[in-house]
């Protein structure tokens, strides 16, 4: 059937339609990925509860959750031991892994964008070294303190992480124009200094050395409802505030001058984003220890899929970060109780090496 158009015009029309269709596919890709990520997260949640050293049947798991969370009054076909495993051991552990995965992935996405460094992760500002030193000091102090379900280790780890970030921020001159390179270098320097303190604490720890190593590798073995109820509000509040500042992060990615022309207070927005990323990271390491590569791998995978737009990268990083850490923890606890940081390292280290190759070849965000 003839279109009544000249061949040249018809060819241009077909090309324009193809380009429009491609644009629509790219525009819809984040929505499809988000839908797939939510399905993956739900499947990870169910698998994390059902599977383990003592498996619980899926129908019993769903019945227990419906009975305890929704008030379902059907017949009780499960044992008290199964209910304890689901509600007191696995569910708080999985929810903690979801919260930590979300927080680390969001913090990594923010810091990679702000610092314009594809190798930046949530610990680049010294939070890892500060938290580890605080935890090591807590294990050396012969005092048992518990506040709102958190022990001295969690309290000092959170405090040490925040103090390390504050020290980096002060020494580097804050978030003023042109200071981001100084922030990055100061973070490495402060982290190295604190690492020396960690080594000294490990040397003096004696019988507590195994606990320090366990914390340095990260674990959800001690997760509980009390710890989750204290740490979750910090991670959730910081994550929500980061998501609401996606437009500011996009403006900063365009460059300082462009952001200023758009009416953005660059110094203020940088300070807010650095503070939120540091708060979320500190709360995450206080809950689970140092879990590496989550904040490095997940944001990059998402950015490769959808591009640099923070309005797409941030929510996708949050969803896939939560799924990734739940699955990593599931793999870590099936053979026994392996620190989850080992699993994330096995997955993340090869990806990190590929990033180094891209970076040497002129890879940019």
Secondary structure as the mmCIF struct_conf table of DSSP 4:
data_model
#
loop_
_struct_conf.conf_type_id
_struct_conf.id
_struct_conf.beg_label_comp_id
_struct_conf.beg_label_asym_id
_struct_conf.beg_label_seq_id
_struct_conf.end_label_comp_id
_struct_conf.end_label_asym_id
_struct_conf.end_label_seq_id
BEND BEND1 UNK A 4 UNK A 5
HELX_RH_AL_P HELX_RH_AL_P1 UNK A 7 UNK A 50
BEND BEND2 UNK A 52 UNK A 54
HELX_RH_AL_P HELX_RH_AL_P2 UNK A 58 UNK A 69
BEND BEND3 UNK A 70 UNK A 70
BEND BEND4 UNK A 78 UNK A 78
HELX_RH_AL_P HELX_RH_AL_P3 UNK A 80 UNK A 84
HELX_RH_PI_P HELX_RH_PI_P1 UNK A 85 UNK A 90
HELX_RH_AL_P HELX_RH_AL_P4 UNK A 91 UNK A 115
TURN_TY1_P TURN_TY1_P1 UNK A 116 UNK A 116
TURN_TY1_P TURN_TY1_P2 UNK A 118 UNK A 119
TURN_TY1_P TURN_TY1_P3 UNK A 122 UNK A 125
BEND BEND5 UNK A 126 UNK A 126
HELX_RH_AL_P HELX_RH_AL_P5 UNK A 127 UNK A 140
BEND BEND6 UNK A 141 UNK A 141
STRN STRN1 UNK A 146 UNK A 147
TURN_TY1_P TURN_TY1_P4 UNK A 148 UNK A 149
STRN STRN2 UNK A 150 UNK A 151
HELX_RH_AL_P HELX_RH_AL_P6 UNK A 152 UNK A 172
TURN_TY1_P TURN_TY1_P5 UNK A 173 UNK A 175
TURN_TY1_P TURN_TY1_P6 UNK A 177 UNK A 178
HELX_RH_AL_P HELX_RH_AL_P7 UNK A 180 UNK A 205
HELX_RH_3T_P HELX_RH_3T_P1 UNK A 206 UNK A 208
HELX_RH_AL_P HELX_RH_AL_P8 UNK A 209 UNK A 217
TURN_TY1_P TURN_TY1_P7 UNK A 221 UNK A 222
HELX_RH_AL_P HELX_RH_AL_P9 UNK A 225 UNK A 244
TURN_TY1_P TURN_TY1_P8 UNK A 245 UNK A 245
HELX_RH_AL_P HELX_RH_AL_P10 UNK A 246 UNK A 253
TURN_TY1_P TURN_TY1_P9 UNK A 254 UNK A 254
HELX_RH_AL_P HELX_RH_AL_P11 UNK A 256 UNK A 261
TURN_TY1_P TURN_TY1_P10 UNK A 262 UNK A 263
HELX_RH_AL_P HELX_RH_AL_P12 UNK A 266 UNK A 288
BEND BEND7 UNK A 293 UNK A 293
HELX_RH_AL_P HELX_RH_AL_P13 UNK A 294 UNK A 306
BEND BEND8 UNK A 308 UNK A 308
HELX_RH_AL_P HELX_RH_AL_P14 UNK A 310 UNK A 334
BEND BEND9 UNK A 335 UNK A 336
HELX_RH_AL_P HELX_RH_AL_P15 UNK A 340 UNK A 360
TURN_TY1_P TURN_TY1_P11 UNK A 361 UNK A 362
#
